[in-house]
Structures are given as C-alpha cells and as structure tokens.
C-alpha cells in the first residue's frame, strides 16, 4: 500500500531580539511565521524581530576523506 504525502513547505525561523539576546524563537511555514513576526513586532515595538529561512538539512554528510 502506498500513501501520497503532501510536499513539505520550507520552514522559516522568527526570532525576537533584546539587544544581542534572543528572547523568543519560533519555527513554522512561511504564512504562519509571517503572522507570528507581525504579532511580535506589534507586541514588542522597540525590539528587533527577524524572519529568516531555516537552513535545509544536508542530504549527505560531507566526505571527510578529501
């Protein structure tokens, strides 16, 4: 029996910064991450809020015998 799987949406990471310190971190698909970032920017108007793509996992470990 085979089952169809939906394609995985790329994740984004939202961080709320207090100076150099991360005080909140959230990972979600782009739409939810955008909503969260907007909400955090409204809640904490004086803090920096970043919304960046997460790094995709490596498909294969790098070859150390190069």
PDBQT receptor file of N, H, CA, C and O in Angstrom, charges set to zero:
ATOM      1  N   UNK A   1       0.833  -1.166   0.000  1.00  0.00    +0.000 N 
ATOM      2  CA  UNK A   1       0.000   0.000   0.000  1.00  0.00    +0.000 C 
ATOM      3  C   UNK A   1       0.888   1.243   0.000  1.00  0.00    +0.000 C 
ATOM      4  O   UNK A   1       1.802   1.357   0.816  1.00  0.00    +0.000 OA
ATOM      5  N   UNK A   2       0.623   2.150  -0.894  1.00  0.00    +0.000 N 
ATOM      6  H   UNK A   2      -0.120   2.057  -1.557  1.00  0.00    +0.000 HD
ATOM      7  CA  UNK A   2       1.388   3.395  -0.940  1.00  0.00    +0.000 C 
ATOM      8  C   UNK A   2       0.484   4.541  -0.538  1.00  0.00    +0.000 C 
ATOM      9  O   UNK A   2      -0.714   4.540  -0.819  1.00  0.00    +0.000 OA
ATOM     10  N   UNK A   3       1.068   5.497   0.111  1.00  0.00    +0.000 N 
ATOM     11  H   UNK A   3       2.042   5.498   0.339  1.00  0.00    +0.000 HD
ATOM     12  CA  UNK A   3       0.306   6.675   0.505  1.00  0.00    +0.000 C 
ATOM     13  C   UNK A   3       0.971   7.901  -0.089  1.00  0.00    +0.000 C 
ATOM     14  O   UNK A   3       2.197   7.984  -0.163  1.00  0.00    +0.000 OA
ATOM     15  N   UNK A   4       0.162   8.837  -0.505  1.00  0.00    +0.000 N 
ATOM     16  H   UNK A   4      -0.834   8.769  -0.445  1.00  0.00    +0.000 HD
ATOM     17  CA  UNK A   4       0.680  10.086  -1.050  1.00  0.00    +0.000 C 
ATOM     18  C   UNK A   4       0.968  11.037   0.103  1.00  0.00    +0.000 C 
ATOM     19  O   UNK A   4       0.187  11.152   1.048  1.00  0.00    +0.000 OA
ATOM     20  N   UNK A   5       2.078  11.697   0.006  1.00  0.00    +0.000 N 
ATOM     21  H   UNK A   5       2.712  11.603  -0.761  1.00  0.00    +0.000 HD
ATOM     22  CA  UNK A   5       2.417  12.672   1.031  1.00  0.00    +0.000 C 
ATOM     23  C   UNK A   5       2.439  14.052   0.402  1.00  0.00    +0.000 C 
ATOM     24  O   UNK A   5       2.868  14.223  -0.739  1.00  0.00    +0.000 OA
ATOM     25  N   UNK A   6       1.976  15.026   1.154  1.00  0.00    +0.000 N 
ATOM     26  H   UNK A   6       1.627  14.887   2.081  1.00  0.00    +0.000 HD
ATOM     27  CA  UNK A   6       1.989  16.400   0.671  1.00  0.00    +0.000 C 
ATOM     28  C   UNK A   6       3.418  16.919   0.719  1.00  0.00    +0.000 C 
ATOM     29  O   UNK A   6       4.193  16.542   1.598  1.00  0.00    +0.000 OA
ATOM     30  N   UNK A   7       3.764  17.785  -0.226  1.00  0.00    +0.000 N 
ATOM     31  H   UNK A   7       3.134  18.091  -0.940  1.00  0.00    +0.000 HD
ATOM     32  CA  UNK A   7       5.116  18.340  -0.175  1.00  0.00    +0.000 C 
ATOM     33  C   UNK A   7       5.304  19.164   1.099  1.00  0.00    +0.000 C 
ATOM     34  O   UNK A   7       4.387  19.843   1.561  1.00  0.00    +0.000 OA
ATOM     35  N   UNK A   8       6.490  19.088   1.643  1.00  0.00    +0.000 N 
ATOM     36  H   UNK A   8       7.235  18.536   1.268  1.00  0.00    +0.000 HD
ATOM     37  CA  UNK A   8       6.784  19.800   2.882  1.00  0.00    +0.000 C 
ATOM     38  C   UNK A   8       7.120  21.249   2.552  1.00  0.00    +0.000 C 
ATOM     39  O   UNK A   8       8.015  21.523   1.753  1.00  0.00    +0.000 OA
ATOM     40  N   UNK A   9       6.396  22.168   3.174  1.00  0.00    +0.000 N 
ATOM     41  H   UNK A   9       5.670  21.946   3.823  1.00  0.00    +0.000 HD
ATOM     42  CA  UNK A   9       6.670  23.586   2.954  1.00  0.00    +0.000 C 
ATOM     43  C   UNK A   9       7.968  23.955   3.663  1.00  0.00    +0.000 C 
ATOM     44  O   UNK A   9       8.242  23.465   4.758  1.00  0.00    +0.000 OA
ATOM     45  N   UNK A  10       8.764  24.819   3.039  1.00  0.00    +0.000 N 
ATOM     46  H   UNK A  10       8.541  25.217   2.149  1.00  0.00    +0.000 HD
ATOM     47  CA  UNK A  10      10.001  25.220   3.720  1.00  0.00    +0.000 C 
ATOM     48  C   UNK A  10       9.688  25.998   4.992  1.00  0.00    +0.000 C 
ATOM     49  O   UNK A  10       8.763  26.810   5.031  1.00  0.00    +0.000 OA
ATOM     50  N   UNK A  11      10.462  25.737   6.012  1.00  0.00    +0.000 N 
ATOM     51  H   UNK A  11      11.212  25.078   5.980  1.00  0.00    +0.000 HD
ATOM     52  CA  UNK A  11      10.244  26.404   7.288  1.00  0.00    +0.000 C 
ATOM     53  C   UNK A  11      11.014  27.708   7.360  1.00  0.00    +0.000 C 
ATOM     54  O   UNK A  11      12.043  27.887   6.707  1.00  0.00    +0.000 OA
ATOM     55  N   UNK A  12      10.487  28.612   8.172  1.00  0.00    +0.000 N 
ATOM     56  H   UNK A  12       9.651  28.467   8.702  1.00  0.00    +0.000 HD
ATOM     57  CA  UNK A  12      11.153  29.870   8.468  1.00  0.00    +0.000 C 
ATOM     58  C   UNK A  12      11.330  29.964   9.975  1.00  0.00    +0.000 C 
ATOM     59  O   UNK A  12      10.598  29.335  10.739  1.00  0.00    +0.000 OA
ATOM     60  N   UNK A  13      12.292  30.741  10.386  1.00  0.00    +0.000 N 
ATOM     61  H   UNK A  13      12.887  31.252   9.766  1.00  0.00    +0.000 HD
ATOM     62  CA  UNK A  13      12.540  30.919  11.805  1.00  0.00    +0.000 C 
ATOM     63  C   UNK A  13      12.377  32.405  12.144  1.00  0.00    +0.000 C 
ATOM     64  O   UNK A  13      12.981  33.278  11.521  1.00  0.00    +0.000 OA
ATOM     65  N   UNK A  14      11.552  32.654  13.138  1.00  0.00    +0.000 N 
ATOM     66  H   UNK A  14      11.061  31.944  13.645  1.00  0.00    +0.000 HD
ATOM     67  CA  UNK A  14      11.307  34.018  13.608  1.00  0.00    +0.000 C 
ATOM     68  C   UNK A  14      11.984  34.160  14.964  1.00  0.00    +0.000 C 
ATOM     69  O   UNK A  14      11.811  33.322  15.849  1.00  0.00    +0.000 OA
ATOM     70  N   UNK A  15      12.751  35.225  15.115  1.00  0.00    +0.000 N 
ATOM     71  H   UNK A  15      12.891  35.906  14.396  1.00  0.00    +0.000 HD
ATOM     72  CA  UNK A  15      13.424  35.482  16.387  1.00  0.00    +0.000 C 
ATOM     73  C   UNK A  15      13.102  36.895  16.848  1.00  0.00    +0.000 C 
ATOM     74  O   UNK A  15      13.029  37.827  16.047  1.00  0.00    +0.000 OA
ATOM     75  N   UNK A  16      12.909  37.034  18.161  1.00  0.00    +0.000 N 
ATOM     76  H   UNK A  16      12.968  36.277  18.811  1.00  0.00    +0.000 HD
ATOM     77  CA  UNK A  16      12.722  38.335  18.787  1.00  0.00    +0.000 C 
ATOM     78  C   UNK A  16      13.987  38.613  19.581  1.00  0.00    +0.000 C 
ATOM     79  O   UNK A  16      14.402  37.802  20.409  1.00  0.00    +0.000 OA
ATOM     80  N   UNK A  17      14.599  39.765  19.325  1.00  0.00    +0.000 N 
ATOM     81  H   UNK A  17      14.263  40.424  18.652  1.00  0.00    +0.000 HD
ATOM     82  CA  UNK A  17      15.898  40.096  19.901  1.00  0.00    +0.000 C 
ATOM     83  C   UNK A  17      15.783  41.223  20.916  1.00  0.00    +0.000 C 
ATOM     84  O   UNK A  17      15.131  42.236  20.662  1.00  0.00    +0.000 OA
ATOM     85  N   UNK A  18      16.411  41.043  22.053  1.00  0.00    +0.000 N 
ATOM     86  H   UNK A  18      16.940  40.220  22.260  1.00  0.00    +0.000 HD
ATOM     87  CA  UNK A  18      16.597  42.094  23.046  1.00  0.00    +0.000 C 
ATOM     88  C   UNK A  18      18.087  42.381  23.044  1.00  0.00    +0.000 C 
ATOM     89  O   UNK A  18      18.854  41.728  23.752  1.00  0.00    +0.000 OA
ATOM     90  N   UNK A  19      18.496  43.370  22.239  1.00  0.00    +0.000 N 
ATOM     91  H   UNK A  19      17.872  43.901  21.665  1.00  0.00    +0.000 HD
ATOM     92  CA  UNK A  19      19.920  43.610  22.019  1.00  0.00    +0.000 C 
ATOM     93  C   UNK A  19      20.519  42.391  21.336  1.00  0.00    +0.000 C 
ATOM     94  O   UNK A  19      20.010  41.959  20.302  1.00  0.00    +0.000 OA
ATOM     95  N   UNK A  20      21.588  41.826  21.890  1.00  0.00    +0.000 N 
ATOM     96  H   UNK A  20      22.001  42.177  22.730  1.00  0.00    +0.000 HD
ATOM     97  CA  UNK A  20      22.195  40.646  21.267  1.00  0.00    +0.000 C 
ATOM     98  C   UNK A  20      21.580  39.316  21.722  1.00  0.00    +0.000 C 
ATOM     99  O   UNK A  20      22.053  38.249  21.331  1.00  0.00    +0.000 OA
ATOM    100  N   UNK A  21      20.532  39.380  22.545  1.00  0.00    +0.000 N 
ATOM    101  H   UNK A  21      20.148  40.247  22.862  1.00  0.00    +0.000 HD
ATOM    102  CA  UNK A  21      19.944  38.169  23.127  1.00  0.00    +0.000 C 
ATOM    103  C   UNK A  21      18.634  37.799  22.448  1.00  0.00    +0.000 C 
ATOM    104  O   UNK A  21      17.777  38.654  22.223  1.00  0.00    +0.000 OA
ATOM    105  N   UNK A  22      18.486  36.524  22.124  1.00  0.00    +0.000 N 
ATOM    106  H   UNK A  22      19.182  35.830  22.306  1.00  0.00    +0.000 HD
ATOM    107  CA  UNK A  22      17.229  36.018  21.569  1.00  0.00    +0.000 C 
ATOM    108  C   UNK A  22      16.307  35.726  22.749  1.00  0.00    +0.000 C 
ATOM    109  O   UNK A  22      16.645  34.931  23.625  1.00  0.00    +0.000 OA
ATOM    110  N   UNK A  23      15.136  36.375  22.768  1.00  0.00    +0.000 N 
ATOM    111  H   UNK A  23      14.861  37.021  22.056  1.00  0.00    +0.000 HD
ATOM    112  CA  UNK A  23      14.194  36.127  23.859  1.00  0.00    +0.000 C 
ATOM    113  C   UNK A  23      13.019  35.267  23.422  1.00  0.00    +0.000 C 
ATOM    114  O   UNK A  23      12.275  34.762  24.263  1.00  0.00    +0.000 OA
ATOM    115  N   UNK A  24      12.845  35.094  22.114  1.00  0.00    +0.000 N 
ATOM    116  H   UNK A  24      13.450  35.504  21.431  1.00  0.00    +0.000 HD
ATOM    117  CA  UNK A  24      11.788  34.208  21.600  1.00  0.00    +0.000 C 
ATOM    118  C   UNK A  24      12.231  33.680  20.249  1.00  0.00    +0.000 C 
ATOM    119  O   UNK A  24      12.870  34.388  19.470  1.00  0.00    +0.000 OA
ATOM    120  N   UNK A  25      11.884  32.425  19.977  1.00  0.00    +0.000 N 
ATOM    121  H   UNK A  25      11.365  31.850  20.609  1.00  0.00    +0.000 HD
ATOM    122  CA  UNK A  25      12.223  31.790  18.707  1.00  0.00    +0.000 C 
ATOM    123  C   UNK A  25      11.063  30.902  18.295  1.00  0.00    +0.000 C 
ATOM    124  O   UNK A  25      10.515  30.169  19.119  1.00  0.00    +0.000 OA
ATOM    125  N   UNK A  26      10.682  30.964  17.013  1.00  0.00    +0.000 N 
ATOM    126  H   UNK A  26      11.126  31.559  16.344  1.00  0.00    +0.000 HD
ATOM    127  CA  UNK A  26       9.518  30.231  16.514  1.00  0.00    +0.000 C 
ATOM    128  C   UNK A  26       9.831  29.735  15.108  1.00  0.00    +0.000 C 
ATOM    129  O   UNK A  26      10.325  30.498  14.278  1.00  0.00    +0.000 OA
ATOM    130  N   UNK A  27       9.550  28.475  14.836  1.00  0.00    +0.000 N 
ATOM    131  H   UNK A  27       9.149  27.855  15.510  1.00  0.00    +0.000 HD
ATOM    132  CA  UNK A  27       9.753  27.897  13.503  1.00  0.00    +0.000 C 
ATOM    133  C   UNK A  27       8.411  27.430  12.961  1.00  0.00    +0.000 C 
ATOM    134  O   UNK A  27       7.664  26.723  13.637  1.00  0.00    +0.000 OA
ATOM    135  N   UNK A  28       8.115  27.838  11.725  1.00  0.00    +0.000 N 
ATOM    136  H   UNK A  28       8.722  28.412  11.176  1.00  0.00    +0.000 HD
ATOM    137  CA  UNK A  28       6.848  27.464  11.099  1.00  0.00    +0.000 C 
ATOM    138  C   UNK A  28       6.955  27.690   9.593  1.00  0.00    +0.000 C 
ATOM    139  O   UNK A  28       7.940  28.242   9.105  1.00  0.00    +0.000 OA
ATOM    140  N   UNK A  29       5.928  27.255   8.865  1.00  0.00    +0.000 N 
ATOM    141  H   UNK A  29       5.127  26.806   9.262  1.00  0.00    +0.000 HD
ATOM    142  CA  UNK A  29       5.884  27.527   7.433  1.00  0.00    +0.000 C 
ATOM    143  C   UNK A  29       5.706  29.033   7.220  1.00  0.00    +0.000 C 
ATOM    144  O   UNK A  29       5.331  29.752   8.147  1.00  0.00    +0.000 OA
ATOM    145  N   UNK A  30       5.969  29.502   6.021  1.00  0.00    +0.000 N 
ATOM    146  H   UNK A  30       6.273  28.918   5.268  1.00  0.00    +0.000 HD
ATOM    147  CA  UNK A  30       6.084  30.935   5.738  1.00  0.00    +0.000 C 
ATOM    148  C   UNK A  30       4.881  31.766   6.180  1.00  0.00    +0.000 C 
ATOM    149  O   UNK A  30       5.063  32.836   6.761  1.00  0.00    +0.000 OA
ATOM    150  N   UNK A  31       3.664  31.307   5.924  1.00  0.00    +0.000 N 
ATOM    151  H   UNK A  31       3.515  30.437   5.452  1.00  0.00    +0.000 HD
ATOM    152  CA  UNK A  31       2.479  32.071   6.286  1.00  0.00    +0.000 C 
ATOM    153  C   UNK A  31       2.339  32.273   7.788  1.00  0.00    +0.000 C 
ATOM    154  O   UNK A  31       2.095  33.386   8.253  1.00  0.00    +0.000 OA
ATOM    155  N   UNK A  32       2.493  31.193   8.539  1.00  0.00    +0.000 N 
ATOM    156  H   UNK A  32       2.690  30.289   8.161  1.00  0.00    +0.000 HD
ATOM    157  CA  UNK A  32       2.391  31.285   9.996  1.00  0.00    +0.000 C 
ATOM    158  C   UNK A  32       3.541  32.084  10.589  1.00  0.00    +0.000 C 
ATOM    159  O   UNK A  32       3.355  32.840  11.543  1.00  0.00    +0.000 OA
ATOM    160  N   UNK A  33       4.724  31.916  10.024  1.00  0.00    +0.000 N 
ATOM    161  H   UNK A  33       4.875  31.302   9.249  1.00  0.00    +0.000 HD
ATOM    162  CA  UNK A  33       5.880  32.665  10.519  1.00  0.00    +0.000 C 
ATOM    163  C   UNK A  33       5.681  34.162  10.297  1.00  0.00    +0.000 C 
ATOM    164  O   UNK A  33       6.046  34.968  11.153  1.00  0.00    +0.000 OA
ATOM    165  N   UNK A  34       5.115  34.532   9.177  1.00  0.00    +0.000 N 
ATOM    166  H   UNK A  34       4.818  33.877   8.482  1.00  0.00    +0.000 HD
ATOM    167  CA  UNK A  34       4.842  35.941   8.902  1.00  0.00    +0.000 C 
ATOM    168  C   UNK A  34       3.840  36.526   9.879  1.00  0.00    +0.000 C 
ATOM    169  O   UNK A  34       4.012  37.645  10.362  1.00  0.00    +0.000 OA
ATOM    170  N   UNK A  35       2.792  35.765  10.169  1.00  0.00    +0.000 N 
ATOM    171  H   UNK A  35       2.652  34.856   9.777  1.00  0.00    +0.000 HD
ATOM    172  CA  UNK A  35       1.793  36.225  11.141  1.00  0.00    +0.000 C 
ATOM    173  C   UNK A  35       2.400  36.372  12.526  1.00  0.00    +0.000 C 
ATOM    174  O   UNK A  35       2.116  37.344  13.225  1.00  0.00    +0.000 OA
ATOM    175  N   UNK A  36       3.230  35.423  12.930  1.00  0.00    +0.000 N 
ATOM    176  H   UNK A  36       3.461  34.633  12.362  1.00  0.00    +0.000 HD
ATOM    177  CA  UNK A  36       3.882  35.473  14.240  1.00  0.00    +0.000 C 
ATOM    178  C   UNK A  36       4.824  36.673  14.313  1.00  0.00    +0.000 C 
ATOM    179  O   UNK A  36       4.839  37.393  15.311  1.00  0.00    +0.000 OA
ATOM    180  N   UNK A  37       5.608  36.887  13.256  1.00  0.00    +0.000 N 
ATOM    181  H   UNK A  37       5.595  36.302  12.445  1.00  0.00    +0.000 HD
ATOM    182  CA  UNK A  37       6.539  38.015  13.246  1.00  0.00    +0.000 C 
ATOM    183  C   UNK A  37       5.786  39.341  13.362  1.00  0.00    +0.000 C 
ATOM    184  O   UNK A  37       6.214  40.236  14.091  1.00  0.00    +0.000 OA
ATOM    185  N   UNK A  38       4.679  39.468  12.654  1.00  0.00    +0.000 N 
ATOM    186  H   UNK A  38       4.332  38.741  12.061  1.00  0.00    +0.000 HD
ATOM    187  CA  UNK A  38       3.884  40.696  12.730  1.00  0.00    +0.000 C 
ATOM    188  C   UNK A  38       3.313  40.888  14.136  1.00  0.00    +0.000 C 
ATOM    189  O   UNK A  38       3.305  42.002  14.660  1.00  0.00    +0.000 OA
ATOM    190  N   UNK A  39       2.840  39.812  14.737  1.00  0.00    +0.000 N 
ATOM    191  H   UNK A  39       2.846  38.907  14.312  1.00  0.00    +0.000 HD
ATOM    192  CA  UNK A  39       2.288  39.893  16.092  1.00  0.00    +0.000 C 
ATOM    193  C   UNK A  39       3.359  40.281  17.103  1.00  0.00    +0.000 C 
ATOM    194  O   UNK A  39       3.106  41.097  17.990  1.00  0.00    +0.000 OA
ATOM    195  N   UNK A  40       4.544  39.708  16.981  1.00  0.00    +0.000 N 
ATOM    196  H   UNK A  40       4.749  39.045  16.260  1.00  0.00    +0.000 HD
ATOM    197  CA  UNK A  40       5.623  40.039  17.913  1.00  0.00    +0.000 C 
ATOM    198  C   UNK A  40       6.095  41.484  17.724  1.00  0.00    +0.000 C 
ATOM    199  O   UNK A  40       6.441  42.158  18.694  1.00  0.00    +0.000 OA
ATOM    200  N   UNK A  41       6.108  41.953  16.482  1.00  0.00    +0.000 N 
ATOM    201  H   UNK A  41       5.827  41.405  15.694  1.00  0.00    +0.000 HD
ATOM    202  CA  UNK A  41       6.507  43.338  16.219  1.00  0.00    +0.000 C 
ATOM    203  C   UNK A  41       5.496  44.313  16.827  1.00  0.00    +0.000 C 
ATOM    204  O   UNK A  41       5.877  45.379  17.311  1.00  0.00    +0.000 OA
ATOM    205  N   UNK A  42       4.211  43.953  16.806  1.00  0.00    +0.000 N 
ATOM    206  H   UNK A  42       3.901  43.087  16.413  1.00  0.00    +0.000 HD
ATOM    207  CA  UNK A  42       3.191  44.795  17.459  1.00  0.00    +0.000 C 
ATOM    208  C   UNK A  42       3.327  44.737  18.968  1.00  0.00    +0.000 C 
ATOM    209  O   UNK A  42       3.183  45.756  19.643  1.00  0.00    +0.000 OA
ATOM    210  N   UNK A  43       3.601  43.561  19.502  1.00  0.00    +0.000 N 
ATOM    211  H   UNK A  43       3.717  42.733  18.954  1.00  0.00    +0.000 HD
ATOM    212  CA  UNK A  43       3.688  43.373  20.951  1.00  0.00    +0.000 C 
ATOM    213  C   UNK A  43       4.936  44.010  21.536  1.00  0.00    +0.000 C 
ATOM    214  O   UNK A  43       4.903  44.551  22.641  1.00  0.00    +0.000 OA
ATOM    215  N   UNK A  44       6.042  43.948  20.792  1.00  0.00    +0.000 N 
ATOM    216  H   UNK A  44       6.068  43.508  19.894  1.00  0.00    +0.000 HD
ATOM    217  CA  UNK A  44       7.322  44.480  21.259  1.00  0.00    +0.000 C 
ATOM    218  C   UNK A  44       7.864  45.473  20.215  1.00  0.00    +0.000 C 
ATOM    219  O   UNK A  44       8.816  45.152  19.503  1.00  0.00    +0.000 OA
ATOM    220  N   UNK A  45       7.277  46.660  20.118  1.00  0.00    +0.000 N 
ATOM    221  H   UNK A  45       6.504  46.921  20.696  1.00  0.00    +0.000 HD
ATOM    222  CA  UNK A  45       7.658  47.587  19.040  1.00  0.00    +0.000 C 
ATOM    223  C   UNK A  45       9.098  48.083  19.112  1.00  0.00    +0.000 C 
ATOM    224  O   UNK A  45       9.640  48.511  18.092  1.00  0.00    +0.000 OA
ATOM    225  N   UNK A  46       9.733  48.042  20.275  1.00  0.00    +0.000 N 
ATOM    226  H   UNK A  46       9.292  47.695  21.103  1.00  0.00    +0.000 HD
ATOM    227  CA  UNK A  46      11.103  48.544  20.376  1.00  0.00    +0.000 C 
ATOM    228  C   UNK A  46      12.157  47.458  20.155  1.00  0.00    +0.000 C 
ATOM    229  O   UNK A  46      13.352  47.753  20.142  1.00  0.00    +0.000 OA
ATOM    230  N   UNK A  47      11.727  46.213  19.982  1.00  0.00    +0.000 N 
ATOM    231  H   UNK A  47      10.756  45.974  19.992  1.00  0.00    +0.000 HD
ATOM    232  CA  UNK A  47      12.677  45.110  19.783  1.00  0.00    +0.000 C 
ATOM    233  C   UNK A  47      12.776  44.738  18.312  1.00  0.00    +0.000 C 
ATOM    234  O   UNK A  47      11.841  44.960  17.542  1.00  0.00    +0.000 OA
ATOM    235  N   UNK A  48      13.910  44.173  17.927  1.00  0.00    +0.000 N 
ATOM    236  H   UNK A  48      14.670  43.992  18.552  1.00  0.00    +0.000 HD
ATOM    237  CA  UNK A  48      14.086  43.676  16.561  1.00  0.00    +0.000 C 
ATOM    238  C   UNK A  48      13.429  42.308  16.429  1.00  0.00    +0.000 C 
ATOM    239  O   UNK A  48      13.565  41.452  17.303  1.00  0.00    +0.000 OA
ATOM    240  N   UNK A  49      12.715  42.117  15.324  1.00  0.00    +0.000 N 
ATOM    241  H   UNK A  49      12.604  42.812  14.614  1.00  0.00    +0.000 HD
ATOM    242  CA  UNK A  49      12.098  40.833  15.009  1.00  0.00    +0.000 C 
ATOM    243  C   UNK A  49      12.615  40.420  13.636  1.00  0.00    +0.000 C 
ATOM    244  O   UNK A  49      12.479  41.166  12.666  1.00  0.00    +0.000 OA
ATOM    245  N   UNK A  50      13.213  39.224  13.554  1.00  0.00    +0.000 N 
ATOM    246  H   UNK A  50      13.325  38.618  14.341  1.00  0.00    +0.000 HD
ATOM    247  CA  UNK A  50      13.727  38.736  12.279  1.00  0.00    +0.000 C 
ATOM    248  C   UNK A  50      12.929  37.520  11.824  1.00  0.00    +0.000 C 
ATOM    249  O   UNK A  50      12.467  36.726  12.644  1.00  0.00    +0.000 OA
ATOM    250  N   UNK A  51      12.772  37.384  10.519  1.00  0.00    +0.000 N 
ATOM    251  H   UNK A  51      13.148  38.029   9.853  1.00  0.00    +0.000 HD
ATOM    252  CA  UNK A  51      12.047  36.268   9.911  1.00  0.00    +0.000 C 
ATOM    253  C   UNK A  51      12.935  35.768   8.772  1.00  0.00    +0.000 C 
ATOM    254  O   UNK A  51      13.016  36.404   7.721  1.00  0.00    +0.000 OA
ATOM    255  N   UNK A  52      13.599  34.630   8.981  1.00  0.00    +0.000 N 
ATOM    256  H   UNK A  52      13.532  34.114   9.834  1.00  0.00    +0.000 HD
ATOM    257  CA  UNK A  52      14.563  34.125   8.018  1.00  0.00    +0.000 C 
ATOM    258  C   UNK A  52      14.270  32.680   7.660  1.00  0.00    +0.000 C 
ATOM    259  O   UNK A  52      13.667  31.954   8.450  1.00  0.00    +0.000 OA
ATOM    260  N   UNK A  53      14.698  32.250   6.461  1.00  0.00    +0.000 N 
ATOM    261  H   UNK A  53      15.188  32.840   5.819  1.00  0.00    +0.000 HD
ATOM    262  CA  UNK A  53      14.538  30.832   6.125  1.00  0.00    +0.000 C 
ATOM    263  C   UNK A  53      15.463  29.981   6.983  1.00  0.00    +0.000 C 
ATOM    264  O   UNK A  53      16.564  30.404   7.335  1.00  0.00    +0.000 OA
ATOM    265  N   UNK A  54      15.009  28.781   7.316  1.00  0.00    +0.000 N 
ATOM    266  H   UNK A  54      14.114  28.436   7.031  1.00  0.00    +0.000 HD
ATOM    267  CA  UNK A  54      15.874  27.847   8.038  1.00  0.00    +0.000 C 
ATOM    268  C   UNK A  54      16.798  27.197   7.026  1.00  0.00    +0.000 C 
ATOM    269  O   UNK A  54      16.468  27.104   5.844  1.00  0.00    +0.000 OA
ATOM    270  N   UNK A  55      17.933  26.757   7.481  1.00  0.00    +0.000 N 
ATOM    271  H   UNK A  55      18.201  26.833   8.441  1.00  0.00    +0.000 HD
ATOM    272  CA  UNK A  55      18.858  26.065   6.594  1.00  0.00    +0.000 C 
ATOM    273  C   UNK A  55      18.335  24.667   6.314  1.00  0.00    +0.000 C 
ATOM    274  O   UNK A  55      17.969  23.953   7.247  1.00  0.00    +0.000 OA
ATOM    275  N   UNK A  56      18.291  24.261   5.059  1.00  0.00    +0.000 N 
ATOM    276  H   UNK A  56      18.588  24.841   4.301  1.00  0.00    +0.000 HD
ATOM    277  CA  UNK A  56      17.834  22.887   4.772  1.00  0.00    +0.000 C 
ATOM    278  C   UNK A  56      18.838  21.894   5.317  1.00  0.00    +0.000 C 
ATOM    279  O   UNK A  56      20.040  22.159   5.310  1.00  0.00    +0.000 OA
ATOM    280  N   UNK A  57      18.362  20.753   5.789  1.00  0.00    +0.000 N 
ATOM    281  H   UNK A  57      17.385  20.537   5.795  1.00  0.00    +0.000 HD
ATOM    282  CA  UNK A  57      19.290  19.734   6.288  1.00  0.00    +0.000 C 
ATOM    283  C   UNK A  57      20.135  19.183   5.140  1.00  0.00    +0.000 C 
ATOM    284  O   UNK A  57      19.691  19.132   3.993  1.00  0.00    +0.000 OA
ATOM    285  N   UNK A  58      21.339  18.780   5.466  1.00  0.00    +0.000 N 
ATOM    286  H   UNK A  58      21.700  18.822   6.397  1.00  0.00    +0.000 HD
ATOM    287  CA  UNK A  58      22.201  18.189   4.444  1.00  0.00    +0.000 C 
ATOM    288  C   UNK A  58      21.660  16.833   4.031  1.00  0.00    +0.000 C 
ATOM    289  O   UNK A  58      21.259  16.037   4.880  1.00  0.00    +0.000 OA
ATOM    290  N   UNK A  59      21.644  16.567   2.746  1.00  0.00    +0.000 N 
ATOM    291  H   UNK A  59      21.970  17.213   2.056  1.00  0.00    +0.000 HD
ATOM    292  CA  UNK A  59      21.177  15.278   2.257  1.00  0.00    +0.000 C 
ATOM    293  C   UNK A  59      22.216  14.194   2.534  1.00  0.00    +0.000 C 
ATOM    294  O   UNK A  59      21.885  13.018   2.683  1.00  0.00    +0.000 OA
ATOM    295  N   UNK A  60      23.471  14.615   2.599  1.00  0.00    +0.000 N 
ATOM    296  H   UNK A  60      23.739  15.571   2.478  1.00  0.00    +0.000 HD
ATOM    297  CA  UNK A  60      24.546  13.645   2.822  1.00  0.00    +0.000 C 
ATOM    298  C   UNK A  60      25.639  14.342   3.615  1.00  0.00    +0.000 C 
ATOM    299  O   UNK A  60      25.929  15.517   3.388  1.00  0.00    +0.000 OA
ATOM    300  N   UNK A  61      26.233  13.627   4.529  1.00  0.00    +0.000 N 
ATOM    301  H   UNK A  61      25.998  12.672   4.713  1.00  0.00    +0.000 HD
ATOM    302  CA  UNK A  61      27.325  14.190   5.318  1.00  0.00    +0.000 C 
ATOM    303  C   UNK A  61      28.505  14.472   4.416  1.00  0.00    +0.000 C 
ATOM    304  O   UNK A  61      28.761  13.713   3.482  1.00  0.00    +0.000 OA
ATOM    305  N   UNK A  62      29.234  15.556   4.676  1.00  0.00    +0.000 N 
ATOM    306  H   UNK A  62      29.025  16.172   5.435  1.00  0.00    +0.000 HD
ATOM    307  CA  UNK A  62      30.399  15.839   3.847  1.00  0.00    +0.000 C 
ATOM    308  C   UNK A  62      31.453  14.744   3.969  1.00  0.00    +0.000 C 
ATOM    309  O   UNK A  62      31.622  14.145   5.031  1.00  0.00    +0.000 OA
ATOM    310  N   UNK A  63      32.145  14.496   2.889  1.00  0.00    +0.000 N 
ATOM    311  H   UNK A  63      32.008  14.983   2.026  1.00  0.00    +0.000 HD
ATOM    312  CA  UNK A  63      33.179  13.464   2.864  1.00  0.00    +0.000 C 
ATOM    313  C   UNK A  63      34.431  13.993   3.544  1.00  0.00    +0.000 C 
ATOM    314  O   UNK A  63      35.024  14.965   3.077  1.00  0.00    +0.000 OA
ATOM    315  N   UNK A  64      34.840  13.364   4.641  1.00  0.00    +0.000 N 
ATOM    316  H   UNK A  64      34.358  12.574   5.019  1.00  0.00    +0.000 HD
ATOM    317  CA  UNK A  64      35.999  13.827   5.396  1.00  0.00    +0.000 C 
ATOM    318  C   UNK A  64      37.324  13.299   4.822  1.00  0.00    +0.000 C 
ATOM    319  O   UNK A  64      38.393  13.721   5.261  1.00  0.00    +0.000 OA
ATOM    320  N   UNK A  65      37.264  12.396   3.860  1.00  0.00    +0.000 N 
ATOM    321  H   UNK A  65      36.395  12.054   3.503  1.00  0.00    +0.000 HD
ATOM    322  CA  UNK A  65      38.489  11.802   3.302  1.00  0.00    +0.000 C 
ATOM    323  C   UNK A  65      38.911  12.524   2.029  1.00  0.00    +0.000 C 
ATOM    324  O   UNK A  65      39.399  11.882   1.099  1.00  0.00    +0.000 OA
ATOM    325  N   UNK A  66      38.737  13.832   1.962  1.00  0.00    +0.000 N 
ATOM    326  H   UNK A  66      38.341  14.354   2.717  1.00  0.00    +0.000 HD
ATOM    327  CA  UNK A  66      39.102  14.577   0.747  1.00  0.00    +0.000 C 
ATOM    328  C   UNK A  66      40.541  14.961   0.757  1.00  0.00    +0.000 C 
ATOM    329  O   UNK A  66      41.018  15.592  -0.186  1.00  0.00    +0.000 OA
TER     330      UNK A  66
